[in-house]
Amino acid sequence: MKAITVTLEKGKETKGTYRFDSPDPNAPITSIYVRKSAFEGSAVPARIVLTVQEP
């Protein structure tokens, strides 16, 4: 399996998470929720890069 890499932009914020969305509706991954605690002590990025690969 090849790696899937997607760039996601910060979107909606909920009580405990940030949602990052792909600007490309045909992307293999269109959104992901990240817990706010993952960014504790640092600024929340406007954009993240997500890579998924088989170990």
ZAPAVEX-715249 format. One record per residue (C-alpha): residue number from 1; residue in three letters; x, y, z. Coordinates in steps of 0.05 Angstrom, whole numbers. Example, Ala and Ser with C-alpha at 12.3 -4.5 7.8 and 13.67 -1.06 7.14 Angstrom:
BEGIN
SITE resi resn      x      y      z
SITE    1  ala    246    -90    156
SITE    2  ser    273    -21    143
This chain:
BEGIN
SITE resi resn      x      y      z
SITE    1  met      0      0      0
SITE    2  lys     26     69    -17
SITE    3  ala     23    126     31
SITE    4  ile    -35    176     29
SITE    5  thr    -16    248     43
SITE    6  val    -69    303     50
SITE    7  thr    -64    376     70
SITE    8  leu   -121    397    115
SITE    9  glu   -141    467    137
SITE   10  lys   -170    486    205
SITE   11  gly   -245    490    203
SITE   12  lys   -298    482    256
SITE   13  glu   -281    482    330
SITE   14  thr   -322    442    380
SITE   15  lys   -318    440    456
SITE   16  gly   -261    390    457
SITE   17  thr   -235    384    386
SITE   18  tyr   -212    421    324
SITE   19  arg   -237    397    257
SITE   20  phe   -189    401    198
SITE   21  asp   -220    397    128
SITE   22  ser   -192    386     59
SITE   23  pro   -205    441      8
SITE   24  asp   -210    385    -44
SITE   25  pro   -277    349    -39
SITE   26  asn   -248    290    -78
SITE   27  ala   -190    279    -29
SITE   28  pro   -184    209      0
SITE   29  ile   -190    240     70
SITE   30  thr   -237    299     74
SITE   31  ser   -236    315    148
SITE   32  ile   -206    295    214
SITE   33  tyr   -220    315    287
SITE   34  val   -160    328    332
SITE   35  arg   -168    336    407
SITE   36  lys   -151    405    433
SITE   37  ser   -103    374    483
SITE   38  ala    -58    354    425
SITE   39  phe    -40    428    416
SITE   40  glu    -37    445    490
SITE   41  gly     19    495    503
SITE   42  ser     27    514    430
SITE   43  ala    -12    552    377
SITE   44  val    -63    515    335
SITE   45  pro    -38    511    264
SITE   46  ala    -80    537    207
SITE   47  arg    -59    477    164
SITE   48  ile    -35    407    179
SITE   49  val     -7    352    134
SITE   50  leu    -33    282    148
SITE   51  thr      2    220    122
SITE   52  val    -28    151    128
SITE   53  gln     13     90    112
SITE   54  glu     13     16    127
SITE   55  pro     66     -3    178
